[in-house]
Amino acid sequence: MNMVLKTRLYGKTYAFSSIKEVLAKASELKSGDCLAGVAAESTLQRIAAKVVLSELTVKDLRENPVVPYEEDSITRLIQDDIDENVYNRVKNWSLAELREWILSQSTTSEMIMEVSKGLTSEVISGVSKIMGNLDLIYAGRKIHITATCNTTIGGEGVLATRLQPNHPVDDVKGVMASTLEGLSYGIGDAVLGLNPAIDTVDSTLSIWKVLGDIKGRYSIPTQTCVLSHVTTQMEALKKGGKADLCFQSIAGSQKACEAFGISVEMLEEAKNMFLENGTAKGENVMYFETGQASELSSSAHYDSDQVTMECRCYGMARHYKPFLVNTVVGFMGPEYIYDTKQLIRAGLEDVFNGHLHGIPMGCDICYTNHMPTDQNDAETLAVLLANAGCHYVMGLPQGDDVMLMYQSTGYHDDAALREITHKRPIKEFEEWLNKWGIWEDGHLGRNAGDPTIFLKK
């Protein structure tokens, strides 16, 4: 059956040249797509593209990846990972049927996770484009994914946090002060993870040691990670350094990954090195960060929209069975995510799309100071994502990253989110917090916010 790439609305025919164009024109408005010249030219054209997209099948989208199989290692990874038996069961479903099935009250998380094995990233991107924000929240919440490093993320009723003690010059005392303060608010169960100001082997080794010493001294059930380049971490591991997780920022095309200085083979080598020589107890040792339109910033988006390219990041990530993935949703600024409306939409899309790929998905709910966005907007998105099943959020001192110079969520924000949504830390971490009087009876306890308790030991 031939694909139909046109429809008629209000007496006008809207025709599209390819599935790639349909995907782009069906996207909710994003400044990055406008910058790339792929966005819908009008609301009616966007609606027309959504109509066309809803009638395309899983097979149509699988057979038309936005970057050709022969040209791109990410496309090959996504396509080759598909479970052919599952795919054959669902290949003739239209995206409208897939959407209705996902949202059906009778469809369980286990059923969705089984079907996801037969869905390429283009399919997942497509179904998110015909969902409203409430659909994304409802569907994202019902999909449950767990992964294990030292502890297990994704438990029922858990909202985890990454403690991000960044420092402008990687000062050991400054990093320790931020870390202890964050721990005193119950932050850090997902990971103690620092972005180094200096990406060197020596700096990575020294921060690994600081975080490892804190974890060991206070017997904290969590994970440690330094977010230097993957090659730096591999070299540090060879020199005898110890850490639980291997980090890398990734992108949705081979060309964009090459701009980051990475390849699929390099990530496979890093994963195997950390499984063999790292300190993780479980099998999930990779931590990836992404962000809509990173491919456009390196001219490696292949005239595709930013949601689809972001989905391809998740398709790449799931190959490595990560412990953590998060979208740094507003970090790149108004050129790509312009305002509050676009920020909220992107955050909801990313968490749902990550979940439908079967990966533990977090979000750095952030913005830069030249966006028409403020802390109130970040807090609004944080409440929405906590209800959308987001695995974890960031915890920074006062929500202000003094090294990367952007705004995110703070220790106090994360504590409030747990209180509002009746969520808890990861089980072993919660038990540890109870021993210190930081957490009591499902809430912050008598010692919450007092990092001096650690100095008295």
Residue pairs with C-beta under 8 A, 6 or more apart in sequence:
3 19
3 56
3 60
4 52
4 55
5 15
5 16
5 17
5 18
5 19
5 22
5 52
6 13
6 14
6 15
6 16
6 52
7 13
7 14
7 48
7 51
7 52
8 14
9 44
9 47
9 48
9 51
10 44
12 44
14 44
14 45
14 48
14 49
14 52
16 22
16 25
16 49
16 52
18 64
19 56
19 60
19 61
19 64
19 66
19 122
20 64
20 66
20 302
20 303
20 304
20 308
21 38
21 49
22 49
22 52
22 53
22 56
23 53
23 66
23 122
23 125
23 126
23 129
23 304
23 305
23 307
23 308
24 33
24 38
24 39
24 40
24 49
24 303
24 304
24 305
24 308
25 38
25 39
25 40
25 45
25 46
25 48
25 49
26 40
26 46
26 49
26 50
26 52
26 53
26 126
26 129
26 130
27 33
27 39
27 40
27 46
27 129
27 305
27 306
27 307
28 46
28 129
28 342
28 345
28 349
29 39
29 40
29 46
29 342
30 39
30 292
30 293
30 305
30 306
30 307
30 336
30 337
30 338
30 342
30 345
30 346
31 334
31 335
31 336
31 337
31 338
31 342
32 292
32 293
32 296
32 306
32 335
32 336
32 337
33 39
33 305
33 306
35 296
35 335
35 336
36 293
36 296
36 301
36 303
36 305
36 306
37 303
38 303
38 304
38 305
39 305
40 46
40 49
50 129
50 130
53 95
53 126
53 129
53 130
54 94
54 95
54 96
54 99
54 130
55 94
55 95
55 96
56 94
56 95
56 126
57 91
57 92
57 93
57 94
57 95
58 87
58 90
58 91
58 92
58 93
58 95
58 98
58 118
58 119
58 123
59 91
59 92
61 95
61 120
61 122
61 123
61 126
62 79
62 82
62 87
62 91
62 120
62 122
62 123
64 122
65 72
65 75
65 78
65 79
65 120
65 122
66 122
66 302
66 304
66 308
66 309
66 312
67 74
67 75
67 253
67 254
67 302
67 304
67 312
68 75
69 75
69 76
69 79
71 254
72 253
72 254
72 255
73 254
73 257
73 263
73 264
74 252
74 253
74 254
74 257
74 264
74 312
74 315
74 316
75 312
77 264
77 315
77 316
77 319
78 120
78 121
78 312
78 315
78 316
78 319
79 120
81 315
81 318
81 319
82 117
82 118
82 119
82 120
83 117
83 118
84 118
85 118
86 114
86 115
86 117
86 118
87 118
87 119
88 118
89 115
89 118
90 98
90 115
90 118
90 119
91 118
93 101
95 123
95 126
95 127
95 130
96 130
98 123
98 127
99 127
99 130
99 131
99 135
101 107
101 115
102 112
102 127
102 139
102 356
103 135
103 138
103 139
107 142
108 142
109 142
109 143
109 144
112 142
112 143
112 356
113 143
113 145
113 358
116 124
116 356
116 357
116 358
117 358
119 356
120 315
121 252
121 308
121 311
121 312
121 314
121 315
121 357
122 308
122 311
122 312
124 311
124 314
124 315
124 353
124 356
124 357
125 305
125 307
125 308
125 310
125 311
125 353
127 356
128 136
128 307
128 311
128 349
128 352
128 353
128 356
129 307
131 139
131 352
133 344
133 345
133 348
133 384
136 348
136 349
136 351
136 352
136 388
137 348
137 352
137 384
137 387
137 388
139 352
139 355
139 356
140 348
140 351
140 352
140 355
140 388
140 389
140 390
141 387
141 388
141 389
142 389
143 355
143 356
143 389
144 154
144 156
144 389
145 154
145 355
145 358
145 359
145 360
145 361
145 391
146 152
146 153
146 154
146 155
146 360
147 153
147 154
147 282
147 284
147 321
147 322
147 323
147 324
147 359
147 360
148 281
148 282
148 283
148 284
148 323
149 223
149 244
149 245
149 280
149 281
149 282
149 284
149 285
149 323
150 221
150 222
150 223
150 244
150 279
150 280
150 281
150 282
151 189
151 221
151 222
151 223
151 426
151 427
151 428
151 429
152 282
152 426
152 427
153 160
153 190
153 323
153 324
153 360
153 391
153 392
153 426
154 360
154 391
155 426
155 427
157 422
157 423
157 424
158 423
158 424
158 425
158 426
158 427
159 386
159 390
159 391
159 392
159 393
159 414
159 417
159 418
159 421
159 423
159 424
159 425
160 189
160 190
160 362
160 391
160 392
160 425
160 426
161 186
161 187
161 188
161 189
161 190
161 392
161 393
161 394
161 395
161 414
161 425
162 188
162 190
162 191
162 192
162 193
162 324
162 326
162 362
162 392
162 393
162 394
162 395
163 178
163 179
163 182
163 183
163 187
163 188
163 191
163 192
163 193
163 395
164 193
164 194
164 195
164 394
164 395
164 396
164 401
164 408
165 174
165 175
165 176
165 177
165 178
165 179
165 182
165 192
165 194
165 397
166 178
166 194
166 195
166 197
166 396
166 401
166 402
166 403
166 404
167 174
167 175
167 178
167 194
167 197
167 402
167 403
168 197
168 402
168 403
169 197
169 198
170 194
170 196
170 197
170 198
170 203
170 206
170 207
172 206
172 210
175 194
175 207
175 210
175 211
176 210
176 214
177 451
178 397
179 188
179 192
179 210
179 211
179 214
180 214
180 451
180 454
180 455
181 397
181 411
181 451
182 188
182 395
182 397
182 411
183 218
183 220
183 438
183 451
183 454
184 438
184 447
184 448
184 449
184 450
184 451
184 453
184 454
185 395
185 411
185 412
185 414
185 415
185 438
185 444
185 448
185 449
186 414
186 415
186 418
186 425
186 429
186 433
186 438
186 439
186 444
186 448
187 395
187 411
187 414
187 415
188 220
188 222
188 395
188 429
189 221
189 222
189 392
189 425
189 426
189 429
189 430
190 222
190 223
190 324
190 362
190 391
190 392
190 426
191 222
191 223
191 224
191 225
191 244
191 245
191 287
191 324
192 211
192 214
192 215
192 220
192 222
192 223
192 224
192 225
193 224
193 225
193 226
193 227
193 245
193 247
193 287
194 207
194 211
194 225
194 226
194 227
195 227
195 401
195 403
195 404
196 203
196 204
196 207
196 226
196 227
196 228
197 203
197 403
199 228
199 229
199 232
200 228
200 232
201 232
201 235
201 236
201 239
203 228
204 226
204 228
204 232
204 233
204 236
204 241
205 236
205 239
205 241
207 226
208 224
208 226
208 236
208 241
208 242
208 243
209 241
211 224
211 225
211 226
211 243
212 224
212 242
212 243
212 279
214 220
215 222
215 224
217 457
218 454
218 457
219 432
220 429
220 432
221 426
221 428
221 429
221 431
221 432
222 426
222 429
223 244
223 245
223 280
223 323
224 243
224 244
224 245
225 243
225 244
225 245
225 246
225 247
225 287
226 233
226 243
226 247
227 247
227 287
227 289
228 236
228 247
229 248
229 261
230 246
230 247
230 248
230 262
230 266
230 267
230 270
231 261
231 266
233 243
233 246
233 247
233 270
234 246
234 269
234 270
234 273
236 243
237 243
237 273
237 274
237 277
237 278
242 278
242 279
243 274
243 278
243 279
244 278
244 279
244 280
244 285
245 274
245 278
245 280
245 285
245 286
245 287
245 323
245 324
246 270
246 271
246 273
246 274
246 278
246 285
246 286
246 287
247 286
247 287
247 288
247 289
248 260
248 262
248 267
248 270
248 286
248 287
248 288
248 289
249 260
249 288
249 289
249 290
249 294
250 257
250 260
250 262
250 267
250 288
250 289
250 290
250 313
250 316
250 317
251 257
251 259
251 260
251 290
251 294
251 295
251 298
251 300
251 309
251 313
252 294
252 295
252 301
252 308
252 309
252 310
252 311
252 312
252 313
252 315
252 316
253 295
253 300
253 301
253 302
253 309
253 312
254 263
254 264
255 295
255 298
255 300
255 302
256 294
256 295
256 298
256 300
256 301
256 309
257 263
257 264
258 300
259 298
259 300
260 298
264 316
264 319
267 286
267 320
268 320
270 286
271 285
271 286
271 320
274 280
274 285
274 286
275 283
275 285
278 285
280 323
282 323
283 321
284 321
284 322
284 323
285 323
286 317
286 320
286 321
286 322
286 323
286 324
287 322
287 323
287 324
287 325
288 313
288 317
288 320
288 322
288 324
288 325
288 326
289 325
289 326
289 327
289 328
289 364
290 310
290 313
290 314
290 317
290 325
290 326
290 327
290 328
290 350
291 310
291 327
291 328
291 329
291 331
291 332
292 306
292 307
292 309
292 310
292 327
292 329
292 332
292 336
292 337
292 346
292 349
292 350
293 301
293 306
293 309
293 310
293 332
293 335
293 336
293 337
294 309
294 332
295 301
295 302
295 304
295 306
295 309
296 306
296 309
296 336
297 332
297 336
301 309
306 336
307 346
307 349
307 353
310 327
310 349
310 350
310 353
311 353
311 357
314 325
314 353
314 354
314 357
314 359
314 361
315 357
317 325
317 357
317 359
318 357
318 358
318 359
322 359
322 360
323 360
324 360
324 362
324 391
324 392
325 354
325 359
325 360
325 361
325 362
326 361
326 362
326 363
326 364
326 392
326 394
327 346
327 347
327 350
327 351
327 354
327 361
327 362
327 363
327 364
328 364
328 366
329 337
329 343
329 346
329 347
329 350
329 363
329 364
329 365
329 366
329 381
330 337
330 343
330 346
330 365
330 366
330 367
330 368
330 371
330 373
330 406
331 364
331 366
331 368
331 404
331 406
332 368
333 368
333 370
333 371
334 368
334 370
334 371
334 372
337 343
337 346
337 371
338 371
338 372
339 371
339 372
339 373
340 372
340 373
340 377
340 380
343 367
343 371
343 373
343 377
343 381
344 377
344 380
344 381
344 384
347 363
347 365
347 381
347 384
347 385
348 384
348 385
348 388
350 361
350 363
351 361
351 363
351 385
351 388
351 389
351 390
352 388
354 360
354 361
355 361
355 389
360 391
360 392
361 390
361 391
362 390
362 391
362 392
362 393
362 394
363 381
363 385
363 390
363 393
364 393
364 394
364 408
364 409
365 378
365 381
365 382
365 385
365 393
365 394
365 408
365 409
366 378
366 394
366 406
366 407
366 408
366 409
367 373
367 374
367 377
367 378
367 406
367 407
368 405
368 406
368 407
369 405
369 406
369 407
375 399
375 407
378 399
378 407
378 408
378 409
378 413
379 409
379 413
382 393
382 409
382 413
382 417
383 417
383 420
383 421
385 393
386 393
386 417
386 420
386 421
386 423
387 421
393 409
393 413
393 414
393 417
394 408
394 409
394 414
395 409
395 410
395 411
395 413
395 414
396 408
396 409
396 410
396 411
397 410
397 411
398 410
398 412
399 407
399 408
399 409
399 410
399 413
400 407
400 408
400 410
401 407
401 408
409 417
415 444
415 448
417 423
418 424
418 425
419 443
419 444
424 430
424 442
425 433
425 439
430 439
433 439
433 445
434 440
434 445
436 447
436 453
437 445
437 446
437 447
437 453
438 444
438 445
438 447
438 448
438 453
439 445
439 448
440 446
447 453
